[in-house]
Amino acid sequence: MLPYGQYGNYIGSLISDETVTEISRKAHAGIEALATELGLDPAPTLHVLRGGVGEQALLLAKKIDAGLIMLNASRDGPEAHHLGPHAAQIMRYADCSVLVVRG
């Protein structure tokens, strides 16, 4: 997921299609590596979204009737033990299980 958040319309217009493609490629690679490391079987269906991260994840999960949302929630420094706003939003409002992986 691309972290555009509330600034999506403004920032999105400034980012080239090539950059979005590269970010999406890296996101897919990271998700695939995490799924492999966790030994998820069957392999999950991967989605990389643009827009408000929490809102887009929740809308997609509802649309595809997801059984699990897997998040990578890593923070550095003194805030490392707190969830970020997107992870907290997804955990609070998801209609399915949410797995938060600390990295």
N, CA, C and O atoms as CSV, one atom per row, in Angstrom:
chain,resi,resn,atom,element,x,y,z
A,1,MET,N,N,0.832,-1.164,0.000
A,1,MET,CA,C,0.000,0.000,0.000
A,1,MET,C,C,0.880,1.232,0.000
A,1,MET,O,O,1.919,1.275,0.659
A,2,LEU,N,N,0.461,2.201,-0.726
A,2,LEU,CA,C,1.245,3.407,-0.811
A,2,LEU,C,C,0.733,4.429,0.186
A,2,LEU,O,O,-0.459,4.736,0.201
A,3,PRO,N,N,1.620,4.961,1.023
A,3,PRO,CA,C,1.175,5.820,2.122
A,3,PRO,C,C,0.899,7.259,1.719
A,3,PRO,O,O,1.627,8.158,2.142
A,4,TYR,N,N,-0.129,7.505,0.914
A,4,TYR,CA,C,-0.469,8.870,0.531
A,4,TYR,C,C,-1.371,9.533,1.557
A,4,TYR,O,O,-1.329,10.752,1.719
A,5,GLY,N,N,-2.188,8.747,2.255
A,5,GLY,CA,C,-3.055,9.274,3.300
A,5,GLY,C,C,-3.911,10.435,2.847
A,5,GLY,O,O,-4.410,10.447,1.721
A,6,GLN,N,N,-4.082,11.407,3.718
A,6,GLN,CA,C,-4.971,12.533,3.444
A,6,GLN,C,C,-4.447,13.445,2.353
A,6,GLN,O,O,-5.191,14.293,1.862
A,7,TYR,N,N,-3.192,13.301,1.956
A,7,TYR,CA,C,-2.613,14.162,0.935
A,7,TYR,C,C,-2.613,13.504,-0.438
A,7,TYR,O,O,-1.958,13.993,-1.358
A,8,GLY,N,N,-3.340,12.400,-0.585
A,8,GLY,CA,C,-3.322,11.598,-1.802
A,8,GLY,C,C,-3.518,12.370,-3.085
A,8,GLY,O,O,-2.723,12.208,-4.012
A,9,ASN,N,N,-4.528,13.192,-3.181
A,9,ASN,CA,C,-4.794,13.897,-4.427
A,9,ASN,C,C,-3.673,14.859,-4.776
A,9,ASN,O,O,-3.307,14.973,-5.946
A,10,TYR,N,N,-3.122,15.548,-3.797
A,10,TYR,CA,C,-2.062,16.509,-4.055
A,10,TYR,C,C,-0.758,15.800,-4.410
A,10,TYR,O,O,-0.150,16.095,-5.438
A,11,ILE,N,N,-0.334,14.878,-3.573
A,11,ILE,CA,C,0.942,14.207,-3.787
A,11,ILE,C,C,0.875,13.270,-4.984
A,11,ILE,O,O,1.829,13.184,-5.757
A,12,GLY,N,N,-0.229,12.575,-5.142
A,12,GLY,CA,C,-0.359,11.631,-6.245
A,12,GLY,C,C,-0.121,12.265,-7.596
A,12,GLY,O,O,0.419,11.621,-8.496
A,13,SER,N,N,-0.512,13.511,-7.752
A,13,SER,CA,C,-0.319,14.182,-9.038
A,13,SER,C,C,1.141,14.534,-9.293
A,13,SER,O,O,1.507,14.845,-10.426
A,14,LEU,N,N,1.980,14.493,-8.265
A,14,LEU,CA,C,3.396,14.852,-8.407
A,14,LEU,C,C,4.306,13.644,-8.595
A,14,LEU,O,O,5.502,13.804,-8.838
A,15,ILE,N,N,3.758,12.446,-8.488
A,15,ILE,CA,C,4.564,11.226,-8.568
A,15,ILE,C,C,4.375,10.590,-9.936
A,15,ILE,O,O,3.251,10.392,-10.397
A,16,SER,N,N,5.498,10.274,-10.578
A,16,SER,CA,C,5.446,9.707,-11.930
A,16,SER,C,C,4.897,8.281,-11.909
A,16,SER,O,O,4.946,7.593,-10.889
A,17,ASP,N,N,4.375,7.859,-13.053
A,17,ASP,CA,C,3.882,6.486,-13.194
A,17,ASP,C,C,5.002,5.477,-12.965
A,17,ASP,O,O,4.773,4.405,-12.405
A,18,GLU,N,N,6.215,5.824,-13.400
A,18,GLU,CA,C,7.355,4.922,-13.215
A,18,GLU,C,C,7.649,4.725,-11.722
A,18,GLU,O,O,7.940,3.610,-11.288
A,19,THR,N,N,7.573,5.800,-10.946
A,19,THR,CA,C,7.817,5.700,-9.510
A,19,THR,C,C,6.744,4.856,-8.842
A,19,THR,O,O,7.056,4.025,-7.990
A,20,VAL,N,N,5.490,5.054,-9.212
A,20,VAL,CA,C,4.397,4.260,-8.643
A,20,VAL,C,C,4.601,2.786,-8.982
A,20,VAL,O,O,4.399,1.921,-8.129
A,21,THR,N,N,4.997,2.496,-10.213
A,21,THR,CA,C,5.253,1.110,-10.623
A,21,THR,C,C,6.379,0.497,-9.795
A,21,THR,O,O,6.268,-0.647,-9.353
A,22,GLU,N,N,7.450,1.240,-9.583
A,22,GLU,CA,C,8.586,0.734,-8.810
A,22,GLU,C,C,8.209,0.519,-7.346
A,22,GLU,O,O,8.597,-0.485,-6.748
A,23,ILE,N,N,7.463,1.446,-6.770
A,23,ILE,CA,C,7.013,1.286,-5.380
A,23,ILE,C,C,6.110,0.064,-5.264
A,23,ILE,O,O,6.230,-0.704,-4.309
A,24,SER,N,N,5.213,-0.125,-6.217
A,24,SER,CA,C,4.324,-1.286,-6.209
A,24,SER,C,C,5.112,-2.583,-6.325
A,24,SER,O,O,4.806,-3.561,-5.643
A,25,ARG,N,N,6.128,-2.594,-7.189
A,25,ARG,CA,C,6.966,-3.786,-7.358
A,25,ARG,C,C,7.668,-4.134,-6.045
A,25,ARG,O,O,7.696,-5.295,-5.636
A,26,LYS,N,N,8.234,-3.120,-5.389
A,26,LYS,CA,C,8.922,-3.359,-4.114
A,26,LYS,C,C,7.946,-3.822,-3.035
A,26,LYS,O,O,8.279,-4.685,-2.223
A,27,ALA,N,N,6.751,-3.254,-3.026
A,27,ALA,CA,C,5.749,-3.660,-2.037
A,27,ALA,C,C,5.361,-5.119,-2.238
A,27,ALA,O,O,5.277,-5.880,-1.274
A,28,HIS,N,N,5.122,-5.512,-3.494
A,28,HIS,CA,C,4.783,-6.914,-3.776
A,28,HIS,C,C,5.920,-7.837,-3.346
A,28,HIS,O,O,5.668,-8.881,-2.744
A,29,ALA,N,N,7.160,-7.474,-3.643
A,29,ALA,CA,C,8.303,-8.310,-3.270
A,29,ALA,C,C,8.393,-8.458,-1.751
A,29,ALA,O,O,8.661,-9.549,-1.247
A,30,GLY,N,N,8.171,-7.374,-1.031
A,30,GLY,CA,C,8.220,-7.429,0.428
A,30,GLY,C,C,7.115,-8.289,1.013
A,30,GLY,O,O,7.350,-9.052,1.950
A,31,ILE,N,N,5.921,-8.170,0.471
A,31,ILE,CA,C,4.792,-8.970,0.951
A,31,ILE,C,C,5.029,-10.445,0.645
A,31,ILE,O,O,4.765,-11.303,1.487
A,32,GLU,N,N,5.523,-10.744,-0.552
A,32,GLU,CA,C,5.807,-12.138,-0.913
A,32,GLU,C,C,6.867,-12.735,0.017
A,32,GLU,O,O,6.736,-13.879,0.451
A,33,ALA,N,N,7.915,-11.964,0.323
A,33,ALA,CA,C,8.968,-12.454,1.218
A,33,ALA,C,C,8.420,-12.718,2.615
A,33,ALA,O,O,8.771,-13.718,3.241
A,34,LEU,N,N,7.567,-11.831,3.103
A,34,LEU,CA,C,6.978,-11.995,4.425
A,34,LEU,C,C,6.064,-13.218,4.461
A,34,LEU,O,O,6.104,-13.987,5.421
A,35,ALA,N,N,5.252,-13.405,3.440
A,35,ALA,CA,C,4.358,-14.565,3.384
A,35,ALA,C,C,5.158,-15.857,3.351
A,35,ALA,O,O,4.790,-16.832,4.006
A,36,THR,N,N,6.250,-15.872,2.593
A,36,THR,CA,C,7.112,-17.050,2.530
A,36,THR,C,C,7.752,-17.322,3.886
A,36,THR,O,O,7.783,-18.462,4.351
A,37,GLU,N,N,8.268,-16.255,4.522
A,37,GLU,CA,C,8.905,-16.398,5.831
A,37,GLU,C,C,7.933,-16.936,6.878
A,37,GLU,O,O,8.318,-17.725,7.741
A,38,LEU,N,N,6.685,-16.512,6.801
A,38,LEU,CA,C,5.671,-16.966,7.753
A,38,LEU,C,C,5.096,-18.335,7.387
A,38,LEU,O,O,4.345,-18.925,8.164
A,39,GLY,N,N,5.452,-18.838,6.195
A,39,GLY,CA,C,4.978,-20.149,5.770
A,39,GLY,C,C,3.482,-20.194,5.522
A,39,GLY,O,O,2.841,-21.211,5.785
A,40,LEU,N,N,2.921,-19.111,5.021
A,40,LEU,CA,C,1.484,-19.072,4.769
A,40,LEU,C,C,1.130,-19.989,3.606
A,40,LEU,O,O,1.693,-19.877,2.517
A,41,ASP,N,N,0.185,-20.901,3.854
A,41,ASP,CA,C,-0.230,-21.848,2.846
A,41,ASP,C,C,-1.735,-22.034,2.968
A,41,ASP,O,O,-2.198,-22.421,4.042
A,42,PRO,N,N,-2.495,-21.791,1.967
A,42,PRO,CA,C,-2.052,-21.422,0.631
A,42,PRO,C,C,-1.515,-19.999,0.607
A,42,PRO,O,O,-1.802,-19.187,1.487
A,43,ALA,N,N,-0.732,-19.723,-0.422
A,43,ALA,CA,C,-0.144,-18.396,-0.558
A,43,ALA,C,C,-1.251,-17.350,-0.646
A,43,ALA,O,O,-2.271,-17.574,-1.299
A,44,PRO,N,N,-1.051,-16.208,0.012
A,44,PRO,CA,C,-2.088,-15.170,-0.020
A,44,PRO,C,C,-2.168,-14.489,-1.381
A,44,PRO,O,O,-1.214,-14.507,-2.159
A,45,THR,N,N,-3.319,-13.891,-1.652
A,45,THR,CA,C,-3.471,-13.035,-2.817
A,45,THR,C,C,-2.945,-11.670,-2.425
A,45,THR,O,O,-3.349,-11.119,-1.400
A,46,LEU,N,N,-2.054,-11.119,-3.223
A,46,LEU,CA,C,-1.399,-9.867,-2.879
A,46,LEU,C,C,-2.085,-8.682,-3.545
A,46,LEU,O,O,-2.491,-8.753,-4.705
A,47,HIS,N,N,-2.210,-7.590,-2.793
A,47,HIS,CA,C,-2.806,-6.364,-3.308
A,47,HIS,C,C,-1.956,-5.185,-2.866
A,47,HIS,O,O,-1.600,-5.079,-1.692
A,48,VAL,N,N,-1.630,-4.307,-3.791
A,48,VAL,CA,C,-0.955,-3.056,-3.472
A,48,VAL,C,C,-1.908,-1.949,-3.889
A,48,VAL,O,O,-2.334,-1.886,-5.042
A,49,LEU,N,N,-2.241,-1.079,-2.949
A,49,LEU,CA,C,-3.274,-0.076,-3.168
A,49,LEU,C,C,-2.711,1.334,-3.087
A,49,LEU,O,O,-1.672,1.565,-2.469
A,50,ARG,N,N,-3.404,2.268,-3.712
A,50,ARG,CA,C,-3.082,3.681,-3.600
A,50,ARG,C,C,-4.241,4.371,-2.904
A,50,ARG,O,O,-5.398,3.975,-3.044
A,51,GLY,N,N,-3.909,5.407,-2.155
A,51,GLY,CA,C,-4.946,6.181,-1.484
A,51,GLY,C,C,-4.767,6.115,0.018
A,51,GLY,O,O,-3.700,5.744,0.507
A,52,GLY,N,N,-5.809,6.473,0.749
A,52,GLY,CA,C,-5.770,6.395,2.199
A,52,GLY,C,C,-5.598,4.948,2.617
A,52,GLY,O,O,-6.483,4.123,2.391
A,53,VAL,N,N,-4.472,4.638,3.221
A,53,VAL,CA,C,-4.082,3.252,3.484
A,53,VAL,C,C,-5.157,2.486,4.250
A,53,VAL,O,O,-5.616,1.437,3.797
A,54,GLY,N,N,-5.551,2.997,5.390
A,54,GLY,CA,C,-6.537,2.279,6.197
A,54,GLY,C,C,-7.855,2.102,5.486
A,54,GLY,O,O,-8.400,0.999,5.440
A,55,GLU,N,N,-8.368,3.175,4.934
A,55,GLU,CA,C,-9.663,3.122,4.254
A,55,GLU,C,C,-9.634,2.175,3.064
A,55,GLU,O,O,-10.556,1.380,2.888
A,56,GLN,N,N,-8.587,2.248,2.242
A,56,GLN,CA,C,-8.504,1.391,1.058
A,56,GLN,C,C,-8.381,-0.084,1.443
A,56,GLN,O,O,-8.981,-0.947,0.802
A,57,ALA,N,N,-7.607,-0.372,2.486
A,57,ALA,CA,C,-7.465,-1.763,2.933
A,57,ALA,C,C,-8.795,-2.319,3.424
A,57,ALA,O,O,-9.151,-3.454,3.110
A,58,LEU,N,N,-9.521,-1.528,4.187
A,58,LEU,CA,C,-10.809,-1.982,4.705
A,58,LEU,C,C,-11.832,-2.181,3.594
A,58,LEU,O,O,-12.597,-3.146,3.622
A,59,LEU,N,N,-11.854,-1.277,2.616
A,59,LEU,CA,C,-12.778,-1.421,1.487
A,59,LEU,C,C,-12.456,-2.666,0.666
A,59,LEU,O,O,-13.361,-3.405,0.279
A,60,LEU,N,N,-11.169,-2.900,0.397
A,60,LEU,CA,C,-10.784,-4.087,-0.369
A,60,LEU,C,C,-11.112,-5.362,0.408
A,60,LEU,O,O,-11.641,-6.316,-0.161
A,61,ALA,N,N,-10.801,-5.381,1.699
A,61,ALA,CA,C,-11.073,-6.575,2.509
A,61,ALA,C,C,-12.556,-6.934,2.472
A,61,ALA,O,O,-12.920,-8.106,2.373
A,62,LYS,N,N,-13.401,-5.914,2.552
A,62,LYS,CA,C,-14.848,-6.155,2.491
A,62,LYS,C,C,-15.253,-6.644,1.107
A,62,LYS,O,O,-16.061,-7.565,0.985
A,63,LYS,N,N,-14.695,-6.030,0.059
A,63,LYS,CA,C,-15.045,-6.381,-1.320
A,63,LYS,C,C,-14.703,-7.829,-1.648
A,63,LYS,O,O,-15.481,-8.515,-2.310
A,64,ILE,N,N,-13.544,-8.299,-1.191
A,64,ILE,CA,C,-13.110,-9.656,-1.530
A,64,ILE,C,C,-13.426,-10.661,-0.429
A,64,ILE,O,O,-13.041,-11.827,-0.518
A,65,ASP,N,N,-14.127,-10.209,0.612
A,65,ASP,CA,C,-14.473,-11.064,1.743
A,65,ASP,C,C,-13.221,-11.730,2.315
A,65,ASP,O,O,-13.153,-12.952,2.448
A,66,ALA,N,N,-12.238,-10.898,2.647
A,66,ALA,CA,C,-10.942,-11.385,3.144
A,66,ALA,C,C,-11.106,-12.098,4.480
A,66,ALA,O,O,-11.944,-11.733,5.303
A,67,GLY,N,N,-10.291,-13.115,4.670
A,67,GLY,CA,C,-10.260,-13.824,5.937
A,67,GLY,C,C,-9.153,-13.311,6.841
A,67,GLY,O,O,-9.166,-13.552,8.048
A,68,LEU,N,N,-8.180,-12.592,6.247
A,68,LEU,CA,C,-7.032,-12.101,7.006
A,68,LEU,C,C,-6.440,-10.887,6.303
A,68,LEU,O,O,-6.290,-10.876,5.081
A,69,ILE,N,N,-6.110,-9.879,7.079
A,69,ILE,CA,C,-5.318,-8.751,6.601
A,69,ILE,C,C,-3.979,-8.833,7.320
A,69,ILE,O,O,-3.939,-8.872,8.550
A,70,MET,N,N,-2.886,-8.860,6.568
A,70,MET,CA,C,-1.557,-8.932,7.155
A,70,MET,C,C,-0.865,-7.591,6.972
A,70,MET,O,O,-0.761,-7.086,5.854
A,71,LEU,N,N,-0.393,-7.017,8.068
A,71,LEU,CA,C,0.261,-5.714,8.051
A,71,LEU,C,C,1.693,-5.821,8.539
A,71,LEU,O,O,1.998,-6.599,9.443
A,72,ASN,N,N,2.559,-5.037,7.939
A,72,ASN,CA,C,3.912,-4.881,8.448
A,72,ASN,C,C,3.918,-3.567,9.210
A,72,ASN,O,O,3.781,-2.502,8.609
A,73,ALA,N,N,4.077,-3.631,10.529
A,73,ALA,CA,C,4.022,-2.426,11.356
A,73,ALA,C,C,5.345,-2.265,12.082
A,73,ALA,O,O,5.531,-2.806,13.172
A,74,SER,N,N,6.246,-1.538,11.493
A,74,SER,CA,C,7.539,-1.319,12.146
A,74,SER,C,C,7.786,0.170,12.296
A,74,SER,O,O,7.552,0.953,11.375
A,75,ARG,N,N,8.255,0.541,13.455
A,75,ARG,CA,C,8.591,1.932,13.760
A,75,ARG,C,C,9.925,1.941,14.494
A,75,ARG,O,O,10.259,1.000,15.215
A,76,ASP,N,N,10.662,2.989,14.305
A,76,ASP,CA,C,11.940,3.132,14.991
A,76,ASP,C,C,11.792,4.070,16.184
A,76,ASP,O,O,10.816,4.812,16.295
A,77,GLY,N,N,12.775,4.022,17.066
A,77,GLY,CA,C,12.835,4.968,18.162
A,77,GLY,C,C,11.860,4.666,19.277
A,77,GLY,O,O,11.384,3.540,19.421
A,78,PRO,N,N,11.567,5.698,20.073
A,78,PRO,CA,C,10.737,5.492,21.263
A,78,PRO,C,C,9.294,5.121,20.958
A,78,PRO,O,O,8.582,4.655,21.847
A,79,GLU,N,N,8.843,5.317,19.715
A,79,GLU,CA,C,7.468,4.974,19.354
A,79,GLU,C,C,7.344,3.538,18.840
A,79,GLU,O,O,6.284,3.155,18.345
A,80,ALA,N,N,8.397,2.747,18.949
A,80,ALA,CA,C,8.401,1.398,18.385
A,80,ALA,C,C,7.306,0.508,18.965
A,80,ALA,O,O,6.857,-0.422,18.295
A,81,HIS,N,N,6.868,0.773,20.193
A,81,HIS,CA,C,5.837,-0.079,20.809
A,81,HIS,C,C,4.419,0.386,20.510
A,81,HIS,O,O,3.461,-0.245,20.955
A,82,HIS,N,N,4.264,1.480,19.762
A,82,HIS,CA,C,2.940,1.979,19.389
A,82,HIS,C,C,2.617,1.611,17.944
A,82,HIS,O,O,3.495,1.619,17.082
A,83,LEU,N,N,1.370,1.292,17.693
A,83,LEU,CA,C,0.929,1.083,16.315
A,83,LEU,C,C,0.757,2.434,15.636
A,83,LEU,O,O,0.384,3.418,16.274
A,84,GLY,N,N,1.029,2.470,14.356
A,84,GLY,CA,C,0.788,3.676,13.587
A,84,GLY,C,C,-0.704,3.869,13.359
A,84,GLY,O,O,-1.498,2.972,13.640
A,85,PRO,N,N,-1.083,5.020,12.858
A,85,PRO,CA,C,-2.507,5.311,12.694
A,85,PRO,C,C,-3.207,4.399,11.690
A,85,PRO,O,O,-4.382,4.077,11.866
A,86,HIS,N,N,-2.499,3.977,10.635
A,86,HIS,CA,C,-3.134,3.117,9.633
A,86,HIS,C,C,-3.368,1.719,10.187
A,86,HIS,O,O,-4.446,1.150,10.015
A,87,ALA,N,N,-2.358,1.167,10.853
A,87,ALA,CA,C,-2.513,-0.166,11.446
A,87,ALA,C,C,-3.602,-0.152,12.507
A,87,ALA,O,O,-4.404,-1.082,12.583
A,88,ALA,N,N,-3.639,0.888,13.322
A,88,ALA,CA,C,-4.663,0.979,14.362
A,88,ALA,C,C,-6.056,1.073,13.749
A,88,ALA,O,O,-6.991,0.441,14.240
A,89,GLN,N,N,-6.204,1.854,12.683
A,89,GLN,CA,C,-7.506,1.988,12.013
A,89,GLN,C,C,-7.959,0.645,11.448
A,89,GLN,O,O,-9.116,0.254,11.608
A,90,ILE,N,N,-7.044,-0.055,10.790
A,90,ILE,CA,C,-7.387,-1.348,10.197
A,90,ILE,C,C,-7.767,-2.348,11.279
A,90,ILE,O,O,-8.762,-3.060,11.146
A,91,MET,N,N,-6.979,-2.406,12.348
A,91,MET,CA,C,-7.285,-3.344,13.433
A,91,MET,C,C,-8.626,-3.026,14.084
A,91,MET,O,O,-9.372,-3.935,14.449
A,92,ARG,N,N,-8.929,-1.762,14.228
A,92,ARG,CA,C,-10.156,-1.341,14.908
A,92,ARG,C,C,-11.402,-1.660,14.093
A,92,ARG,O,O,-12.421,-2.056,14.658
A,93,TYR,N,N,-11.337,-1.494,12.781
A,93,TYR,CA,C,-12.556,-1.572,11.968
A,93,TYR,C,C,-12.655,-2.791,11.044
A,93,TYR,O,O,-13.678,-2.964,10.381
A,94,ALA,N,N,-11.641,-3.624,10.984
A,94,ALA,CA,C,-11.675,-4.774,10.075
A,94,ALA,C,C,-12.754,-5.775,10.490
A,94,ALA,O,O,-12.989,-6.008,11.676
A,95,ASP,N,N,-13.400,-6.356,9.483
A,95,ASP,CA,C,-14.405,-7.392,9.721
A,95,ASP,C,C,-13.789,-8.787,9.746
A,95,ASP,O,O,-14.504,-9.781,9.877
A,96,CYS,N,N,-12.463,-8.865,9.620
A,96,CYS,CA,C,-11.774,-10.163,9.614
A,96,CYS,C,C,-10.574,-10.084,10.542
A,96,CYS,O,O,-10.320,-9.045,11.151
A,97,SER,N,N,-9.841,-11.175,10.647
A,97,SER,CA,C,-8.635,-11.202,11.477
A,97,SER,C,C,-7.567,-10.306,10.879
A,97,SER,O,O,-7.485,-10.126,9.664
A,98,VAL,N,N,-6.745,-9.743,11.770
A,98,VAL,CA,C,-5.638,-8.885,11.341
A,98,VAL,C,C,-4.364,-9.410,11.994
A,98,VAL,O,O,-4.309,-9.574,13.213
A,99,LEU,N,N,-3.350,-9.672,11.190
A,99,LEU,CA,C,-2.049,-10.111,11.681
A,99,LEU,C,C,-1.079,-8.957,11.519
A,99,LEU,O,O,-0.831,-8.504,10.401
A,100,VAL,N,N,-0.525,-8.475,12.629
A,100,VAL,CA,C,0.451,-7.392,12.597
A,100,VAL,C,C,1.819,-8.002,12.839
A,100,VAL,O,O,2.063,-8.624,13.873
A,101,VAL,N,N,2.705,-7.818,11.877
A,101,VAL,CA,C,4.048,-8.359,11.963
A,101,VAL,C,C,5.000,-7.218,12.268
A,101,VAL,O,O,5.125,-6.280,11.480
A,102,ARG,N,N,5.665,-7.292,13.396
A,102,ARG,CA,C,6.653,-6.279,13.763
A,102,ARG,C,C,7.970,-6.613,13.079
A,102,ARG,O,O,8.443,-7.747,13.149
A,103,GLY,N,N,8.557,-5.625,12.418
A,103,GLY,CA,C,9.783,-5.895,11.673
A,103,GLY,C,C,10.958,-5.139,12.164
A,103,GLY,O,O,12.053,-5.277,11.620
